[in-house]
Amino acid sequence: MSERMKPWRGVACAALSLAAAACQNDLFRDAETPYTSSEARLKEMGTFDPVKESTGPVTTLSEASKLLSADRLPSQQPPAQVDMTLADVRGSALQRNLDLKVQAFAPALARAAIGVEMAKFESSITANYTRNDQNVFSNLDSGNAGLQDNASVGLNVPLATGGTVNMSAVSQMASQDLIGFADGITQDTQGGMQFSIAQPLLRGAGVEANTASIRVARLNGQIADARTKLEAIRLLANADKAYWNLYAAARELEVRQQQYDLAVAQLERARRRVRAGEVAEIETIRAESGVGSTIESIIGADNRLRLRQRDLKRLMNDPNLTMDSPTYIATATPPSPVRLKFDPETLATKAIENRMEMLELELQLSIDATNVDLQRNAALPLFTVNYQYQNFGYGTNMGNAWQSLGDADQYTARQRGREEPHPERDPDATAASGHQGSASTRDSTGGVQRHGQPGERVAAHPGVAPGDGPGGTHL
């Protein structure tokens, strides 16, 4: 029985596969439809019936011949007309043209970029608070504080020379709750002032290197202004061209209409002479051909006039004179042609000096020169001078700590140091200054604890060696 069912199992599996594929296609068809085109649009060829699409009465060839034989053009209702001067066209173009509005955003963005670059030299106020609650049992033997609060408020002033000045007020309170192990709570409070300054001497040093980004941003702002001015000049030039092209198209249509009137008069004269027997019938046919040629010229001139109207309306972007508006724009400014003579060399020099494209290239060259100088400065070794001054007071509470600030027996320290090139970057320079580097390492890792009167505990800041009194100085 199983041997007989084996062929049918294959057929059943194939049928199930086809059904699953069909279901999958139906499942994803809705998701694919917005991104695909219909089969009818891809494969079926559409038809166009000009008779049904015509908005006016259909005129046959014989009817059109009768109209032409009547020696007159079809009468048309004159459209609404508005008179505009050249100044009106310029003002509307500058006020409403979309290309100029888009370009007007570039100077504002450039000014914002300048503000961003100048903001890096603004002072900043910093505030920090940390609280560290440690296990009393783990710090009982070592004497470390079980609860420690640190608070600081500072002012960070970046310098145009590349350095940084930092001034801060620091408060630290450490306490141990040893009830059950010692006599009550012990508490140490520390408060003081810190002042530090860091100044690079090679890489990143100097006003020129640190203000390069501001100069580049300002040059980019000038480029944006030049492009905006260029766009305004181009818009005005195009508006003037469109205005006078419209004037020329209107005058051409008037000339074509006069030619048509003369051709019609010539046809009437030819017909009278034929009826009088002065000339042959061929003169009438020749005159009718002239009338047909003038009608064709009128149609071409009228189409050009409509195109010039659309070009001018597009540049003006007036909501009352849209591109599909039937309103006719009549040029109210008459032309005033005069004879002018220019010196070619002087005219070419002024054209080069006043072209915004040339100014943009000059500004871009200045940006490139600034970037080259900045990259040269970045290739210098890193050498930084640091100076730090600290003055702290100590007491059993915060008030006593700040009141004792500046006392002779309190902690005062000054630290001076320098950061030199990394050994891997400049081994010779590091070997030559190895003594100063080792001294700086001892300053950053050394420390001493000084004990005063019974009940007073003073912790020295890292960098103060044994034997230094208040106002000690280290290199």
Secondary structure by P-SEA (a helix, b strand, c coil): ccccaaaaaaaaaaaaaaaaaaaaaaaacccccccccccccccbbbbbbcccccccccccaaaaaaaaaacccccccccbbbbbcaaaaaaaaacccaaaaaaaaaaaaaaaaaaaaacccbbbbbbbbbbbbcccccccccccccbbbbbbbbbbbbbcccbbbbbbbbbbbbbbbcccccccbbbbbbbbbbbbbbbbccccccccccaaaaaaaaaaaaaaaaaaaaaaaaaaaaaaaaaaaaaaaaaaaaaaaaaaaaaaaaaaaaaaaaaaccccaaaaaaaaaaaaaaaaaaaaaaaaaaaaaaaaaaaaccccccccccbbbbbcbbbbbbbbbbcaaaaaaaaaaacaaaaaaaaaaaaaaaaaaaaaaaabbbbbbbbbbbbbbbcccaaaaaaaccccccccbbbbbbbcccccccaaaaaaaaaaaaaaaaaaccbbbbbccccbbbbbccccccccccccccc
